[in-house]
């Protein structure tokens, strides 16, 4: 068949559009395109996957039964439902994959503590390295594998398609804009979350922008539309470079090498104090308050002095929490339990100012200090109000207390009144009684405000800069420090012929006020729960005055062959202000006691030596088989068999919809085998299989509805593959005290998407075509494509080339980079003005979310418009 077009169509671009209209009217197969005055050309069109004769890697499944001739509307509905079903599948298998990664990265080892003969427990994997390698791979595996599979397996093989690269960019946009928006609003109104490790975040955020700018450089400027081997290699090499630089930042190598003490204020930015800063402050405080201050008092003063003022938004947070009964703000971390023995006003440099002479009789009244710290048991705090300027007039000012985190009549007695300065008087005082109790509390604050200055006939009275004084009530009811009573961090036990019980004592020192508690649990080392010992977990409670409590361990008889096995008893999550001994294994966050199980001497025999040679741990295999059995049980039952009677109708519906995938993925070995690596590899293969199906189905859906692969990728595919990350980030935002685990990891994941998801397949493609050369298949592919034919003569010289058409990618990446910069600047602005990247006042957080989501719509809509306007011939 042929189609004749009039010569007055003008440009070649218009001819290409016309040829598409011509092609749509013709049957499949070769057709002749003739333009009057321009000759005749024959174009070979390969059928698309949704058209008769076309196919993907696995789909369409019913091609032999006429599926490609079904009505397009019916197929669009079926393909969309199938795509949603596959997204559920990839979410399920991704959870298994992340479980394997968690098992791998949570491994611990015991290492000598430098300068001592003690052993301490540390993680094998650095947290930052784990987040940017295995964790990022876990969250980005579908996008990365889709890009690789599209190149290597989906026909035509080793030819760059639009689905993989566009999914990478589209997923990055959804992650940065939509997931961040979800995390912002997930925080309860009034609460904020900040990014704690700003150094690592700054590196990953910058890298996420530079990564996509790098795509523009290599696709459009260095070698337009051609990816050389060195370009693919450098893109892939950026991945380990990013990991290494982030590790240096996390380890402190990129910061000034001085010991720093972090001080965190809720609603304010964290500040750091160097040793030099402390020395200067010490000199200042000793000059002001005398040389009888103790080290604890000086430390508290440094902490108070170094604290940056809370933003207005932070005060708004406190008010909102007070109205709705939320958690009250605390100015300092619970780890700050230092106390003062007397009232110590903190002198603010801003309050020490020279009063300029003025011809007008003006009297200025203000507090002598803007911030006071007082022990809860002090009784009465006395605040000094000073008058500067004109001292010969009568000046009056009202004062009144105001709640902060401290409440009137519960923590202090409220006062209000009028201070009157008679001629010649320059100081007045305000006395406030502090209520002492025996319960441990966080440090709390309240305020005294000066207002309504009363001017006389002879002078004007004004209120100075220190119009409010903040009083911090420092709790002196020390709840105590918890640690294991045994002096060493190891507890040696031996097995018996019957289950043998041992008692581990936990002691409470440096205070015994109030009821405190902590959680405890056992954790596998080389010994395994329920095989070598009885797993326990629970809460250990210390009533007021109680100094010790006991935990009972049970060691199972094994007739073991191993000489020594170990497991860990861990204390965590202290309550009511209690803390852990920072000098013991586990540090200030946990206490770790390593329990070493020794074999009975009479049980050692030749099998011990054989087992050592074979390096086989039958314990792990036995537990693995038990867990594998449980996987199938959980796959078959609603909610995994737990609380099945209480499951909702939606639980049942979703279980029925996904039970097929659950049973398939139950074949994946549990993470107990080979330290999690076997599960890691098998789950990765399963993700690859599901991703290949997603690639086929997404192309077929786009085909029947008339959408190019690039549009399908940045919308449906990017959204579907990112949904598991959305829910995970939301939970992390709600439960983690910082924003690193939710928003902070988005930028790292986006960088990894480019470096691995594009660097790896592009390097493979560049190497392949350099070796294969200019084959007939390569020549036919790029000679017949309207988008590449104009470059064909240039490309068809020298060695084989890996072609990546950068028109759509160029525009999409450019829009993304602009919007990404705006999003990151929004987070920076929120940190400065709201006090944190996430949460905040309800209006602010929803306004932020709307702005971020609007950036995503701008990116998607502009990409759709551009791609549609640039679409060319059907071939």
C-alpha positions in Angstrom: 0.0 0.0 0.0 1.0 3.6 -0.5 0.1 7.0 0.6 0.7 10.2 -1.3 1.2 13.5 0.5 1.2 17.0 -0.9 4.5 18.8 -1.2 3.3 21.9 0.6 3.5 20.1 3.9 6.8 22.0 4.3 9.2 20.7 6.9 10.3 17.2 7.4 8.8 17.3 10.8 5.3 17.8 9.3 6.0 15.0 6.8 6.7 12.6 9.6 3.4 13.5 11.3 1.7 13.0 8.1 3.3 9.7 7.6 2.0 8.6 10.9 -1.6 9.5 9.9 -1.0 7.7 6.7 0.4 4.6 8.5 -2.6 4.5 10.9 -4.9 4.0 7.9 -2.9 1.2 6.5 -2.6 -2.4 7.4 0.5 -3.7 9.2 3.7 -4.4 7.3 5.8 -2.4 4.8 4.2 0.6 3.1 5.5 3.2 0.7 5.7 6.8 1.7 5.6 9.2 -1.3 5.8 13.0 -1.0 5.3 14.9 -4.2 8.5 16.4 -5.4 10.5 14.5 -2.7 10.6 11.0 -4.2 9.4 7.7 -2.7 10.8 5.8 0.2 9.8 2.4 1.7 9.6 2.2 5.4 9.7 -1.1 7.3 7.5 -0.9 10.4 7.9 -3.5 13.1 4.5 -4.1 14.8 4.3 -2.9 18.4 3.7 -5.2 21.3 -0.1 -4.5 21.3 -0.4 -5.0 17.6 -0.8 -8.3 15.7 2.6 -9.9 15.3 4.2 -7.9 18.0 5.4 -9.1 21.4 7.5 -8.3 24.4 9.6 -10.5 26.6 6.8 -12.5 28.1 3.6 -10.8 27.0 1.1 -10.8 25.5 0.3 -14.2 27.0 -2.7 -14.9 24.7 -1.2 -13.8 21.4 -2.1 -17.1 19.9 -5.7 -16.7 20.9 -6.3 -13.3 19.2 -5.6 -11.1 22.2 -4.0 -8.4 20.1 -7.3 -8.1 18.1 -9.5 -7.5 21.1 -11.1 -4.1 21.5 -8.6 -1.6 22.7 -10.8 -0.3 25.5 -11.2 -3.8 26.9 -7.4 -4.4 26.7 -6.7 -1.0 28.3 -8.8 -1.9 31.4 -7.3 -5.4 31.6 -3.7 -4.2 31.2 -4.3 -1.4 33.8 -5.6 -4.0 36.3 -2.8 -6.3 35.5 -0.3 -3.5 36.1 -1.8 -2.7 39.5 -1.6 -6.4 40.4 2.1 -6.5 39.4 2.8 -3.4 41.5 1.3 -5.3 44.5 3.6 -8.2 43.6 6.7 -6.0 43.5 5.8 -4.5 46.8 5.5 -7.9 48.4 8.8 -9.2 47.1 10.5 -5.9 47.8 9.6 -6.4 51.5 11.3 -9.8 51.5 14.3 -8.3 49.7 14.5 -5.5 52.4 14.3 -8.2 55.1 17.4 -9.9 53.6 19.2 -6.6 53.5 18.2 -5.8 57.1 19.6 -9.2 58.1 22.9 -8.5 56.3 23.4 -5.0 57.5 22.4 -5.7 61.1 25.3 -8.1 61.6 27.5 -7.2 64.6 30.9 -8.1 65.7 33.1 -7.6 68.8 36.2 -5.6 68.5 38.9 -4.5 71.0 38.3 -1.0 72.4 41.3 1.1 71.6 43.6 1.6 74.6 41.8 -1.0 76.8 41.6 -4.8 77.1 37.8 -4.7 76.7 35.7 -5.9 73.7 32.7 -3.9 72.5 29.9 -4.8 70.1 29.8 -2.8 66.8 27.9 -3.1 63.6 29.8 -4.6 60.6 28.1 -2.2 58.2 28.4 1.6 58.7 24.8 3.0 58.7 25.5 5.5 55.9 27.2 3.0 53.7 24.4 0.5 54.3 21.8 3.2 53.4 23.5 4.2 50.2 24.3 0.7 49.0 22.1 -2.2 50.0 19.2 -0.2 51.4 19.1 2.1 48.3 19.4 -0.9 46.1 16.4 -2.4 48.0 14.2 0.6 47.5 15.3 1.2 43.9 15.6 -2.4 42.7 12.5 -2.3 40.4 13.6 0.8 38.6 17.2 -0.3 38.2 16.3 -3.8 37.1 13.7 -2.4 34.6 16.4 -0.3 33.0 18.8 -3.3 32.7 16.1 -5.8 31.6 14.7 -3.4 28.9 18.2 -3.1 27.4 19.3 -6.7 27.7 16.2 -8.8 27.3 13.2 -6.9 25.9 13.3 -6.9 22.1 15.1 -5.3 20.3 17.9 -6.4 22.6 20.8 -4.0 23.4 18.9 -1.1 22.0 18.1 1.7 24.5 14.4 2.2 25.1 12.4 4.9 26.7 10.8 2.9 29.5 13.9 2.4 31.8 15.5 5.9 31.7 12.1 7.6 31.9 11.2 5.5 34.9 14.4 6.5 36.6 13.7 10.2 36.2 10.0 9.8 36.9 10.6 7.8 40.0 13.1 10.4 41.2 10.5 13.1 40.7 7.8 11.2 42.6 10.2 10.4 45.4 11.4 13.9 45.9 8.1 15.7 45.5 5.3 13.4 46.5 7.0 11.2 49.1 8.4 14.3 50.8 4.9 15.9 50.7 3.5 12.8 52.4 6.2 12.8 55.0 5.6 16.5 55.7 1.9 16.1 56.5 2.4 12.7 58.3 3.8 14.4 61.3 1.1 15.3 63.9 0.2 19.0 63.7 2.6 21.0 65.8 5.5 18.5 65.8 8.6 18.8 63.7 11.3 16.5 62.4 14.7 17.7 61.4 17.4 16.0 59.4 20.0 15.2 62.0 23.0 14.3 59.8 23.1 17.5 57.6 26.5 16.7 56.2 25.4 13.4 54.6 22.1 15.0 53.4 23.9 17.9 51.9 26.2 15.5 49.9 23.3 13.3 48.7 21.1 16.2 47.9 23.8 17.9 45.8 24.6 14.6 44.2 21.0 14.0 43.3 21.0 17.2 41.3 24.4 16.8 39.8 23.6 13.2 38.8 20.8 14.4 36.5 22.8 17.3 35.2 25.5 14.8 34.3 22.9 13.0 32.2 22.3 16.2 30.2 26.0 16.7 29.7 26.8 13.3 28.3 23.6 12.9 26.3 23.4 16.4 24.8 26.8 18.0 24.8 29.8 15.6 25.1 28.7 13.2 22.5 25.1 14.0 21.5 22.8 10.9 21.5 25.8 8.6 21.8 27.1 7.0 25.0 30.7 6.1 24.9 32.3 3.4 27.2 34.0 6.0 29.3 30.8 7.9 29.9 29.0 4.8 31.1 32.0 3.8 33.2 32.2 7.3 34.8 28.5 7.3 35.5 28.8 3.9 37.3 32.0 5.0 39.1 30.1 7.9 40.6 28.2 5.4 42.8 31.2 4.2 44.9 32.5 7.8 45.0 29.2 9.0 46.5 29.3 6.2 49.0 32.9 7.0 50.0 32.3 10.8 50.3 29.1 10.2 52.3 31.1 7.9 54.6 33.7 10.5 55.1 31.1 13.0 56.0 29.4 10.6 58.4 32.7 9.8 60.0 33.6 13.5 60.5 36.6 13.6 58.1 35.1 16.5 56.1 34.5 18.7 59.1 36.9 20.5 61.3 38.7 17.9 63.4 37.8 19.0 66.9 35.7 17.2 69.4 32.2 18.5 69.4 29.2 18.1 71.7 25.8 18.2 69.9 23.0 20.0 71.6 19.5 19.6 70.3 16.6 21.9 70.9 13.1 20.8 69.9 12.0 23.3 67.3 15.4 24.9 66.9 18.5 24.1 64.9 21.2 21.8 66.5 24.3 23.7 67.5 27.8 22.4 68.1 30.4 23.6 70.6 34.1 23.1 70.1 36.7 22.8 72.9 37.9 26.3 72.1 34.4 27.7 72.4 34.0 26.1 75.8 37.3 27.5 77.0 36.2 31.0 76.1 32.8 30.6 77.7 34.4 29.2 80.9 36.5 32.4 81.3 33.4 34.5 80.8 31.2 32.7 83.3 33.9 32.6 86.0 34.3 36.3 85.7 30.6 36.9 86.0 29.5 34.3 88.6 32.7 33.7 90.6 35.2 30.8 90.7 33.1 28.5 92.9 31.1 27.1 90.0 31.4 23.3 89.6 32.0 21.5 86.3 28.4 20.5 86.1 27.2 24.1 86.6 29.6 25.3 83.9 28.4 22.6 81.5 24.8 23.6 82.0 25.7 27.3 81.4 27.5 26.4 78.2 24.5 24.4 77.1 22.1 27.2 77.9 24.4 29.8 76.3 25.0 27.8 73.1 21.3 27.1 72.6 20.0 29.0 69.6 16.7 30.7 70.1 13.6 28.8 69.0 11.9 30.2 65.9 8.5 31.6 66.0 7.2 28.5 64.4 8.6 26.5 67.2 6.6 28.5 69.7 3.6 28.0 67.5 4.3 24.3 67.7 4.2 24.5 71.5 0.9 26.4 71.6 -0.7 23.9 69.2 0.4 21.0 71.4 -0.9 22.6 74.5 -4.3 23.2 72.9 -4.7 19.7 71.5 -2.9 17.8 74.3 0.1 16.9 72.3 3.6 16.2 73.6 5.0 19.3 75.2 8.2 20.8 73.9 11.3 20.3 75.8 14.2 22.7 75.3 16.8 20.1 75.8 17.4 16.5 75.1 16.5 14.0 77.8 20.2 13.1 78.0 20.9 16.5 79.5 20.4 15.8 83.2 23.0 18.2 84.7 21.7 20.4 87.5 22.5 23.7 89.2 22.7 24.4 92.9 21.7 28.0 92.7 20.0 30.6 90.5 22.3 31.4 87.7 21.1 34.0 85.2 22.5 33.4 81.7 23.8 36.7 80.4 22.8 37.4 76.8 25.4 39.4 74.9 22.6 41.2 73.2 21.4 42.6 76.6 24.7 44.3 77.2 24.5 47.4 75.1 25.6 50.9 75.3 22.8 53.4 75.8 23.3 56.3 73.5 22.8 59.7 75.0 19.6 61.4 73.7 18.3 64.8 74.3 14.8 63.4 74.7 14.0 62.2 78.3 13.4 58.5 77.6 13.5 55.8 80.2 14.0 52.2 79.1 12.9 49.3 81.3 14.0 45.7 80.6 15.1 42.5 82.3 18.7 42.4 83.3 19.0 38.9 81.6 16.8 37.3 79.0 17.3 33.8 80.4 17.5 32.3 83.9 18.2 28.7 85.0 16.9 27.6 88.4 17.0 24.3 90.3 13.5 22.9 91.0 14.2 22.9 94.7 15.4 26.5 94.9 12.2 27.7 96.4 12.0 31.2 94.9 13.6 32.7 91.8 14.2 36.5 91.8 14.3 38.3 88.4 16.0 41.7 88.1 14.4 44.5 86.1 16.7 47.4 85.2 16.0 51.0 84.1 18.4 52.7 81.7 18.3 56.1 80.1 16.5 58.9 82.0 16.7 58.0 85.8 15.0 61.2 87.1 11.4 60.4 86.2 8.9 58.0 87.6 8.5 54.9 85.4 6.0 52.1 85.6 5.6 48.8 83.7 3.3 45.8 84.1 4.5 42.3 84.3 2.9 38.9 84.1 4.0 35.2 83.9 3.2 33.1 80.9 3.3 29.3 80.5 5.8 27.6 78.3 6.4 23.9 78.8 6.1 24.6 82.5 2.5 25.0 83.7 1.2 27.6 86.2 0.1 26.2 89.6 1.8 22.9 88.7 5.4 23.9 88.2 5.4 27.5 89.5 3.0 30.0 91.1 1.9 32.6 88.6 2.3 36.3 89.4 1.3 39.6 87.8 1.6 43.2 88.9 3.1 46.7 88.3 6.7 47.7 88.9 7.2 51.4 89.7 10.6 53.0 89.5 10.8 56.2 91.6 13.2 58.9 90.6 16.7 57.6 91.1 15.8 53.9 91.2 17.4 51.8 88.6 16.5 48.2 89.7 13.4 46.3 90.7 12.9 42.7 91.4 10.2 40.1 90.7 9.9 37.0 92.9 8.3 33.8 91.7 7.9 30.6 93.8 8.9 27.4 92.1 6.9 24.2 93.0 9.2 21.3 93.9 8.0 17.7 93.5 9.6 14.2 93.7 8.7 13.1 90.1 11.4 13.2 87.5 10.6 15.7 84.7 12.3 17.1 81.7 13.7 20.6 82.1 10.7 23.0 81.7 10.4 26.7 80.9 8.0 29.6 81.6 8.2 33.3 80.8 7.7 36.6 82.4 6.6 39.5 80.1 6.9 43.2 80.6 4.1 45.2 79.0 2.1 48.4 79.1 4.8 51.0 80.0 3.3 54.0 81.8 4.9 57.3 80.7 4.8 60.4 83.0 4.7 64.1 82.1 8.5 64.5 82.2 9.6 61.5 80.2 8.7 58.7 77.9 8.9 55.1 79.2 9.8 52.3 76.8 10.4 48.6 77.1 13.9 47.5 76.0 15.0 44.4 74.0 14.7 42.0 77.0 11.0 42.5 77.3 10.6 38.8 78.2 12.6 36.6 80.6 12.7 32.9 80.2 13.0 30.8 83.3 14.3 27.2 82.9 13.4 24.9 85.8 16.1 22.3 86.0 14.8 19.1 87.5 17.0 17.8 90.4 15.2 14.5 90.9 17.7 12.2 89.3 16.1 8.9 88.2 19.4 7.1 87.9 21.7 5.3 85.4 21.2 1.7 84.4 23.9 -0.9 83.6 24.6 -4.5 84.1 25.9 -5.3 87.6 28.7 -7.5 86.3 31.9 -5.4 85.8 32.8 -6.8 82.4 30.6 -6.8 79.2 30.8 -10.6 79.0 28.9 -13.2 81.0 30.3 -16.8 80.8 27.9 -19.7 81.3 28.1 -23.4 80.6 25.4 -25.8 79.5 24.1 -28.7 81.7 22.3 -31.9 81.1 19.0 -30.1 81.7 18.0 -26.5 80.9 20.2 -24.4 83.1 19.1 -21.0 84.5 21.3 -18.0 85.2 20.4 -14.7 86.8 21.7 -11.4 85.3 21.5 -8.4 87.6 20.8 -4.9 86.3 21.7 -2.1 88.7 20.6 1.4 89.1 23.2 4.0 90.2 23.5 7.8 90.5 19.9 8.3 91.6 16.8 6.4 92.6 14.0 8.9 92.3 10.7 7.8 90.8 9.8 4.7 88.8 11.9 4.0 85.8 12.0 1.1 83.3 13.8 -0.2 80.3 13.1 -2.9 77.7 15.3 -6.0 77.4 15.6 -8.7 74.8 18.0 -11.4 73.6 19.6 -11.4 70.2 21.3 -14.2 68.2 25.0 -14.3 67.8 26.5 -17.6 66.9 24.0 -19.1 69.3 20.4 -19.4 68.2 17.2 -18.7 70.0 15.1 -21.6 71.2 17.9 -24.0 70.2 20.9 -22.8 72.3 18.9 -20.6 74.7 15.4 -19.5 75.5 14.6 -16.1 73.9 13.2 -13.6 76.3 12.0 -10.0 75.9 10.1 -7.7 78.2 10.2 -4.6 80.4 12.4 -4.2 83.5 10.8 -1.9 86.1 12.5 -0.2 89.1 10.1 1.3 91.6 11.3 4.4 93.6 14.3 3.5 95.7 14.9 0.1 94.1 18.5 -0.3 93.0 18.7 -3.7 91.4 16.5 -6.0 89.3 17.1 -9.4 87.8 16.7 -11.0 84.4 16.6 -14.8 84.2 18.4 -16.6 81.3 17.8 -20.2 80.4 20.6 -22.2 78.6 19.4 -25.2 76.7 21.3 -28.5 76.8 22.6 -29.3 73.4 25.4 -31.8 73.9 27.0 -29.2 71.6 30.0 -29.7 69.4 31.0 -26.1 69.2 33.4 -25.0 71.8 31.8 -21.6 72.5 28.7 -19.9 71.2 27.4 -16.5 72.0 24.3 -14.4 72.1 23.5 -10.9 73.4 21.3 -9.6 76.1 20.4 -6.0 75.3 18.8 -3.2 77.4 17.1 -0.4 75.4 14.6 2.4 75.6 15.0 3.7 79.1 12.0 5.7 80.4 11.3 8.6 82.7 14.6 10.3 82.3 16.8 7.2 83.1 19.9 6.8 81.0 22.5 4.1 80.3 26.1 4.0 81.3 27.9 5.5 78.3 31.2 3.8 79.3 29.8 0.2 78.9 29.2 -1.8 75.7 26.4 -0.3 73.8 27.1 3.3 74.9 24.4 5.8 75.9 21.7 4.2 73.7 21.8 0.6 74.7 23.6 -1.8 77.1 24.9 -5.0 75.6 25.9 -8.0 77.6 27.5 -10.8 75.5 26.6 -14.2 76.9 29.2 -16.8 76.1 28.0 -20.5 76.2 30.8 -23.0 76.8 30.5 -26.6 75.9 30.8 -29.3 78.6 34.3 -30.8 78.6 33.0 -34.4 78.5 31.1 -33.7 75.3 34.1 -32.8 73.2 35.1 -35.5 70.7 36.2 -36.1 67.1 33.0 -34.6 65.7 34.1 -31.2 67.0 37.2 -31.2 64.7 35.1 -32.5 61.7 32.6 -29.8 62.1 35.2 -27.1 62.3 36.7 -28.4 59.0 33.4 -28.5 57.2 32.4 -25.1 58.7 28.8 -26.2 58.7 26.4 -24.7 61.2 23.5 -27.1 61.4 21.7 -24.7 63.8 21.2 -22.1 61.1 19.9 -24.7 58.7 17.4 -26.1 61.2 16.0 -22.6 62.0 15.9 -21.8 58.3 13.7 -24.8 57.5 11.4 -23.9 60.4 11.1 -20.3 59.1 10.6 -21.5 55.5 7.6 -23.6 56.7 6.2 -20.6 58.4 6.5 -18.6 55.2 4.0 -20.8 53.4 1.6 -20.7 56.4 1.7 -16.9 56.5 1.2 -16.8 52.7 -2.0 -18.9 52.9 -3.7 -17.2 55.9 -5.1 -13.7 56.2 -2.8 -11.5 58.3 -0.4 -14.4 58.4 -2.7 -16.3 60.8 -2.4 -13.7 63.5 -5.7 -12.3 64.7 -7.4 -13.8 61.7 -10.8 -13.5 63.3 -10.3 -9.8 63.7 -9.3 -9.1 60.2 -11.4 -6.7 58.2 -13.1 -7.2 54.9 -10.4 -5.1 53.2 -7.7 -7.4 54.7 -9.5 -10.4 53.2 -10.0 -8.8 49.8 -6.3 -7.8 49.6 -5.2 -11.2 50.7 -7.3 -13.0 48.1 -5.9 -10.6 45.4 -2.3 -11.3 46.4 -2.3 -14.9 47.7 -0.8 -16.1 44.4 2.2 -13.9 44.7 2.6 -14.7 48.4 2.8 -18.4 47.6 5.3 -17.8 44.7 7.5 -15.6 46.9 7.3 -18.0 49.8 9.7 -20.1 47.7 12.4 -17.6 48.4 14.7 -19.0 51.1 14.4 -17.2 54.5 17.0 -14.7 55.6 18.4 -17.3 58.1 20.4 -19.0 55.4 23.9 -17.8 54.5 23.6 -14.7 56.6 20.8 -13.4 54.4 22.7 -13.4 51.2 20.8 -16.4 49.7 17.5 -14.6 50.3 19.0 -11.4 48.9 20.0 -13.1 45.6 16.7 -15.0 45.2 14.5 -12.0 46.0 16.5 -10.0 43.5 15.8 -12.5 40.8 12.1 -12.5 41.7 12.1 -8.7 41.5 13.7 -9.0 38.1 11.0 -11.4 36.9 8.2 -9.2 38.1 9.9 -6.1 36.7 10.1 -7.7 33.3 6.4 -8.3 33.3 5.8 -4.7 34.4 7.9 -3.5 31.4 5.9 -5.6 29.0 2.5 -4.7 30.4 3.4 -1.0 30.7 4.4 -0.9 27.0 1.2 -2.7 26.0 -0.9 -0.3 28.0 0.8 2.7 26.5 0.4 1.2 23.1 -3.4 0.6 23.3 -4.1 4.1 24.8 -1.7 5.9 22.4 0.9 7.0 25.0 4.6 6.8 24.3 6.7 4.6 26.6 8.3 7.7 28.1 5.0 9.1 29.3 3.8 5.7 30.7 7.1 5.4 32.5 7.1 8.8 34.3 3.4 8.3 35.4 2.1 4.8 36.0 5.4 2.8 36.2 7.2 5.4 38.4 4.2 5.7 40.7 3.7 2.0 41.0 7.3 1.2 41.8 7.6 4.0 44.3 4.4 3.2 46.3 6.2 0.8 48.7 8.8 3.6 49.4 5.9 6.0 50.1 4.4 3.9 52.9 7.8 3.1 54.3 8.8 6.7 54.4 5.5 7.7 56.0 6.0 5.2 58.8 9.6 6.3 59.3 8.6 10.0 59.4 6.0 9.2 62.1 8.1 6.9 64.3 11.7 8.2 63.9 12.8 11.2 65.9 14.6 12.6 62.9 13.8 13.0 59.2 16.9 11.2 57.9 15.2 7.8 57.6 12.3 9.3 55.6 13.3 12.4 53.6 17.1 12.1 53.9 17.2 8.8 52.2 15.2 10.0 49.2 18.1 12.1 47.8 20.5 9.2 48.2 18.1 6.8 46.5 17.7 9.2 43.6 21.4 9.4 43.1 21.8 5.7 43.2 19.0 5.4 40.5 21.1 7.3 38.0 24.5 5.9 38.9 23.4 2.2 38.9 20.1 2.3 37.0 21.6 4.1 34.0 25.3 3.8 34.5 25.2 -0.1 34.5 23.0 -0.7 31.4 24.7 2.2 29.5 28.1 0.7 30.2 26.9 -2.7 29.1 25.4 -1.3 25.9 28.5 0.8 25.1 30.8 -2.2 25.5 28.5 -4.5 23.6 28.3 -2.3 20.5 32.0 -1.4 20.6 32.7 -5.2 20.3 29.8 -6.0 17.9 30.5 -3.2 15.6 28.2 -1.7 13.0 26.0 -4.8 12.4 23.2 -5.1 9.9 20.7 -5.2 12.7 22.1 -1.9 14.2 22.1 -0.2 10.8 18.5 -1.3 10.0 17.3 -0.1 13.4 18.7 3.4 13.2 18.3 3.9 9.4 14.6 3.4 9.5 13.7 5.3 12.6 12.5 8.9 11.8 14.1 10.2 15.0 17.5 8.8 14.1 17.7 8.7 10.3 19.1 12.2 10.1 22.0 11.2 12.3 22.5 7.8 10.6 25.3 8.8 8.2 27.3 10.3 11.0 26.9 7.4 13.3 27.5 4.8 10.6 31.2 5.4 10.6 34.0 3.9 12.6 33.2 1.6 15.5 29.7 0.5 16.8 27.9 3.0 18.9 25.4 2.8 21.7 22.6 5.2 20.9 20.5 7.0 23.5 18.1 9.5 22.0 18.1 12.5 24.3 15.3 14.7 23.1 12.6 13.6 25.6 15.1 12.8 28.3 16.8 16.2 27.9 13.5 18.1 28.5 12.4 15.8 31.3 15.7 16.0 33.2 15.8 19.8 32.8 12.4 20.3 34.2 13.1 17.9 37.0 16.4 19.6 38.0 14.7 23.0 38.2 11.8 21.7 40.3 14.2 19.6 42.5 16.2 22.8 43.3 13.0 24.5 44.3 12.0 21.6 46.5 15.3 21.4 48.3 15.3 25.1 48.8 11.8 24.7 50.3 13.2 22.2 52.8 16.1 24.5 53.7 13.7 27.3 54.2 11.5 25.1 56.4 14.5 24.2 58.5 15.3 27.8 59.1 11.8 29.2 59.6 9.7 26.3 60.8 12.4 24.5 62.8 12.4 21.3 60.8 12.0 19.8 57.3 8.9 17.8 58.3 5.7 18.7 60.2 5.1 22.1 61.7 1.9 24.1 62.0 -1.0 22.6 60.1 -1.3 25.4 57.5 2.4 25.5 56.9 2.8 21.7 56.4 -0.2 21.4 54.1 0.9 24.5 52.1 4.3 22.8 51.8 2.8 19.5 50.7 0.6 21.3 48.1 3.6 23.1 46.7 5.6 20.0 46.4 2.8 18.0 44.8 2.3 20.9 42.4 5.9 20.7 41.4 5.3 17.0 40.5 2.3 18.0 38.4 4.4 20.7 36.6 7.0 18.1 35.8 4.6 15.4 34.6 2.3 17.8 32.6 5.2 19.6 30.9 6.9 16.3 30.0 3.6 15.0 28.5 3.1 18.2 26.5 6.6 18.2 25.2 6.7 14.5 24.3 3.3 14.7 22.6 4.4 17.7 20.6 7.6 16.0 19.5 6.1 12.6 18.7 7.1 11.4 15.3 6.3 8.6 12.9 4.9 5.3 14.0 7.9 3.3 13.0 
